[in-house]
Amino acid sequence: MTITKSSVLVLLSALYTMSFLPQIQSRVFLPMDANNFIEQTCKQTAYYDLCTSILRSDPRSSDADVKGLTFIEVGVWEAKAKETLSHIEELIKGSPKQDEKAALSSCANNYNAIITTDIPKAIGGLDANDFKTTEVSAEDACRKADSCAESFSGSSPLSEMNKLVHDTAALTATMALIMLNSPFLS
């Protein structure tokens, strides 16, 4: 059997292409550009503007797949939850009225659970490709944020912060659902 120049070139070309296969297979979808991928992903959520704002502001999203984008979302969700809990603790120290103090204490309990239970479970689910766990944990955090909002008899001093935690958790749940429904990640 003689090896020709063209058969060597075909073999080298095949080896070169195969060396990129792991990178190609790790993406759910190879976008033409990152902004288009972010837009297409965020269009599948109920919070398009928030989603695109979060993802476009993070340089890691430029080469991320849906799972990578979800990790970015979880990071923002966690930061907002910690910021809200810190604000709740400051309000409690400010000696609010008794009914407001009870509502704030309830919110503090909810946010402690979001930070110590829901977010770690969501991250663990992502790490293990158990996207259902991520979805359920994020949805649980949405319910806790809603419960906090409902604990105030009048207007809540946490309305904007609480909504942002709810919405970032809801984005995480939706991103997990996208991965659950992907034939490439199941």
matplotlib code that plots the C-alpha trace (Angstrom):
import matplotlib.pyplot as plt

x = [0.0, 1.4, 0.7, 0.1, 0.4, -3.4, -4.2, -1.8, -3.5, -6.9, -5.7, -4.2, -7.3, -9.5, -7.2, -7.3, -11.1, -11.4, -9.3, -12.0, -14.9, -14.9, -15.3, -18.1, -19.9, -19.8, -22.0, -25.7, -25.7, -22.9, -24.1, -22.7, -21.9, -22.4, -25.0, -27.2, -26.9, -27.8, -30.8, -32.1, -31.7, -33.2, -36.2, -37.2, -37.6, -40.3, -37.6, -35.9, -34.6, -33.2, -31.7, -29.9, -28.7, -27.2, -25.6, -24.3, -22.6, -20.6, -17.6, -17.8, -21.1, -19.2, -18.2, -20.7, -23.3, -26.7, -25.2, -22.5, -25.1, -27.1, -24.1, -23.8, -27.5, -27.1, -24.2, -26.3, -29.2, -26.9, -25.4, -28.9, -30.2, -27.2, -27.6, -31.3, -30.6, -28.0, -30.6, -33.2, -30.7, -30.1, -33.8, -34.3, -31.6, -33.3, -36.1, -39.0, -42.6, -43.6, -45.7, -42.9, -40.3, -42.3, -42.5, -38.7, -37.9, -40.0, -38.1, -34.8, -35.7, -36.7, -33.6, -31.4, -33.0, -32.5, -28.8, -28.0, -30.2, -31.8, -28.8, -26.3, -28.8, -29.2, -25.4, -25.1, -27.7, -25.9, -22.6, -24.2, -26.3, -29.3, -31.2, -34.5, -32.9, -31.7, -35.2, -37.0, -34.5, -34.9, -38.7, -38.6, -36.6, -39.3, -41.9, -39.8, -39.4, -43.1, -43.8, -41.5, -43.4, -46.8, -45.7, -46.0, -49.5, -48.8, -46.0, -42.8, -39.4, -38.0, -40.3, -37.6, -34.9, -37.4, -38.6, -35.1, -34.3, -37.6, -36.8, -33.2, -34.3, -37.1, -34.5, -32.4, -35.5, -36.2, -32.6, -32.7, -35.9, -34.3, -31.6, -34.1, -35.8, -32.6, -32.0, -28.2, -28.1, -30.6]
y = [0.0, 3.3, 6.5, 9.4, 13.0, 13.5, 10.7, 12.2, 15.6, 14.0, 12.2, 15.4, 17.3, 14.7, 14.7, 18.5, 18.6, 15.9, 17.9, 20.5, 18.0, 18.3, 22.1, 21.8, 19.1, 21.1, 23.8, 23.3, 25.7, 27.4, 31.0, 33.3, 35.7, 35.9, 38.7, 36.6, 33.6, 35.7, 37.2, 33.8, 32.4, 35.4, 35.4, 32.1, 33.8, 36.1, 38.6, 39.4, 42.8, 41.7, 38.6, 40.4, 43.1, 40.6, 38.4, 41.2, 42.9, 39.8, 39.0, 35.3, 35.1, 35.7, 32.1, 30.4, 27.8, 27.8, 26.1, 28.8, 31.5, 29.9, 30.0, 33.7, 34.2, 32.3, 34.5, 37.6, 35.9, 35.1, 38.6, 40.2, 37.8, 38.6, 42.3, 42.1, 40.1, 42.7, 45.4, 43.5, 43.2, 46.9, 47.7, 45.3, 47.1, 50.4, 49.5, 49.4, 49.2, 45.9, 44.7, 45.7, 44.0, 40.7, 41.0, 41.8, 38.8, 36.6, 38.0, 37.4, 33.8, 33.4, 35.0, 32.9, 29.8, 31.2, 31.8, 28.7, 26.1, 27.1, 28.7, 25.9, 23.3, 25.2, 25.3, 21.6, 20.8, 22.7, 21.0, 17.6, 18.3, 17.8, 20.7, 19.7, 20.3, 23.7, 24.5, 23.4, 25.3, 28.5, 28.2, 27.6, 30.9, 32.7, 31.5, 32.7, 36.1, 36.3, 35.3, 38.1, 40.6, 39.4, 39.5, 43.3, 44.7, 47.9, 48.9, 47.0, 48.7, 45.8, 45.9, 46.6, 44.4, 41.6, 41.8, 41.6, 38.5, 36.9, 37.8, 36.5, 33.3, 33.0, 33.5, 30.7, 28.4, 29.2, 28.6, 25.2, 24.4, 25.3, 22.8, 20.2, 20.4, 20.3, 17.0, 17.8, 18.1, 15.5]
z = [0.0, -1.0, 0.9, -1.4, -0.6, -0.9, 1.5, 4.1, 3.6, 4.1, 7.3, 8.7, 7.9, 9.7, 12.7, 12.8, 12.6, 15.3, 17.7, 17.8, 18.3, 22.1, 21.9, 19.3, 21.3, 24.5, 23.0, 22.7, 19.8, 18.0, 17.4, 14.7, 17.6, 21.3, 21.2, 18.9, 21.1, 24.2, 22.4, 21.2, 24.7, 26.5, 24.1, 25.7, 29.1, 30.5, 31.5, 28.1, 29.1, 32.4, 30.9, 28.1, 30.5, 32.9, 30.2, 28.0, 31.0, 31.8, 29.5, 30.3, 28.3, 25.0, 24.7, 27.1, 26.3, 28.0, 31.1, 31.3, 30.9, 33.7, 36.0, 35.3, 36.1, 39.4, 40.3, 39.9, 41.7, 44.6, 44.8, 44.8, 47.5, 49.7, 49.1, 50.0, 53.2, 54.3, 53.7, 55.7, 58.6, 58.5, 58.6, 61.6, 63.5, 62.8, 65.3, 62.9, 64.1, 65.5, 62.5, 60.1, 62.4, 62.1, 58.3, 58.1, 60.4, 58.1, 55.1, 56.8, 57.3, 53.7, 52.4, 54.7, 53.2, 49.6, 50.3, 52.3, 50.6, 47.3, 45.6, 46.6, 45.4, 42.1, 41.7, 42.6, 40.0, 37.3, 38.3, 38.1, 34.9, 37.1, 35.7, 37.3, 40.7, 39.5, 38.2, 41.4, 43.7, 41.7, 41.7, 45.5, 45.8, 43.8, 46.2, 49.2, 47.6, 47.0, 50.6, 51.8, 49.7, 51.0, 54.6, 54.7, 55.4, 53.5, 51.2, 51.5, 52.0, 49.9, 46.9, 44.2, 45.8, 46.3, 42.7, 41.4, 43.5, 42.3, 38.7, 38.7, 40.3, 37.7, 35.0, 36.5, 36.6, 32.9, 31.8, 33.6, 31.8, 28.5, 29.3, 30.4, 27.1, 25.0, 23.3, 23.5, 27.3, 28.5]

ax = plt.figure().add_subplot(projection="3d")
ax.plot(x, y, z, "-o")
ax.set_aspect("equal")
plt.show()
